[in-house]
């Protein structure tokens, strides 16, 4: 069986801040080649974004086909002088492995590869397929990564029967949560029009700020819904107010509200935009809205695939995992258009932070969890 700690240290030592790779994917590829996988290098570029290194790997040609999806890119380290250990050192202190990307999500990537080696020790002639979809573009634009890999997979008959994403799904302890869906994300700017003028002559100007205050309050307090069985209520947050006026004696000509909405399956982008427009229109008719949908909500209905993951996690952690839809967006939102997908990985307590780290005991336990998930999925 492959050494999970050694491989994780090596991949952490690759400074793969998006879109750089610096050898991170080769760590996984070389291990998979040892296990007999066919590797498909899938670099993509264009569509207004940078070039990205990606790959797809598969062992077997038949169903059932289980796919693991992950990313090797990481977010910037921040001030490296604040780290207890250098962020790309892969330093070990007791049961803790430090480094950018340990929990998000290089540790899980390696754990799945090692789990495959563990599975193959006892099931060399298994019937089915195991594959990996690995991108270097999840933390930033997400344009030349998972979306385009999935299109390639569809065109080349590699769409799996089920998919496991190794995002860090737990808060503090392994086994707390399994993600079976995610809320949608919408962001926008509301530009409220007025007329610029001198503060001494307000009758010759039209100050948009009072209307902005009313609109901001109405949006912040609006109850979009009460949530569903699987999702919390839709929520709008004002993220910025931009007046663009540094002169104390000038009434501004316009004012902008920036907002973000996380929404459940009771809404889609078009219906939310219409609702926001209606709320603003109750205060003023002179405004513009620029908005975009970052992701639509998705939900994997509980069934055979979710039961496999839930039962294995419960067996190894002695916890009853909560089937959750909380948190931000992930690449699972793209995969959900092709097959049932769930997310389970390490803890997210330190992701994107100074001193990101993982518990080595959790990493080793995750190998066993993944190995059993593979086994049960192949036998399903």
Secondary structure as GFF3:
##gff-version 3
##sequence-region A 1 380
A	DSSP	alpha_helix	4	12	.	.	.	ID=ss1
A	DSSP	alpha_helix	24	34	.	.	.	ID=ss2
A	DSSP	beta_strand	38	41	.	.	.	ID=ss3
A	DSSP	beta_strand	44	46	.	.	.	ID=ss4
A	DSSP	beta_strand	49	52	.	.	.	ID=ss5
A	DSSP	beta_strand	55	59	.	.	.	ID=ss6
A	DSSP	beta_strand	65	71	.	.	.	ID=ss7
A	DSSP	three_ten_helix	80	82	.	.	.	ID=ss8
A	DSSP	beta_strand	92	93	.	.	.	ID=ss9
A	DSSP	beta_strand	96	98	.	.	.	ID=ss10
A	DSSP	pi_helix	102	106	.	.	.	ID=ss11
A	DSSP	alpha_helix	107	122	.	.	.	ID=ss12
A	DSSP	beta_strand	129	135	.	.	.	ID=ss13
A	DSSP	alpha_helix	146	155	.	.	.	ID=ss14
A	DSSP	beta_strand	162	165	.	.	.	ID=ss15
A	DSSP	beta_strand	177	179	.	.	.	ID=ss16
A	DSSP	beta_strand	181	182	.	.	.	ID=ss17
A	DSSP	beta_strand	184	193	.	.	.	ID=ss18
A	DSSP	beta_strand	197	198	.	.	.	ID=ss19
A	DSSP	three_ten_helix	199	204	.	.	.	ID=ss20
A	DSSP	alpha_helix	209	221	.	.	.	ID=ss21
A	DSSP	beta_strand	235	242	.	.	.	ID=ss22
A	DSSP	beta_strand	250	251	.	.	.	ID=ss23
A	DSSP	beta_strand	254	263	.	.	.	ID=ss24
A	DSSP	alpha_helix	269	281	.	.	.	ID=ss25
A	DSSP	beta_strand	287	295	.	.	.	ID=ss26
A	DSSP	beta_strand	298	299	.	.	.	ID=ss27
A	DSSP	alpha_helix	304	317	.	.	.	ID=ss28
A	DSSP	beta_strand	322	324	.	.	.	ID=ss29
A	DSSP	alpha_helix	332	335	.	.	.	ID=ss30
A	DSSP	beta_strand	340	343	.	.	.	ID=ss31
A	DSSP	beta_strand	357	359	.	.	.	ID=ss32
A	DSSP	alpha_helix	360	378	.	.	.	ID=ss33
###
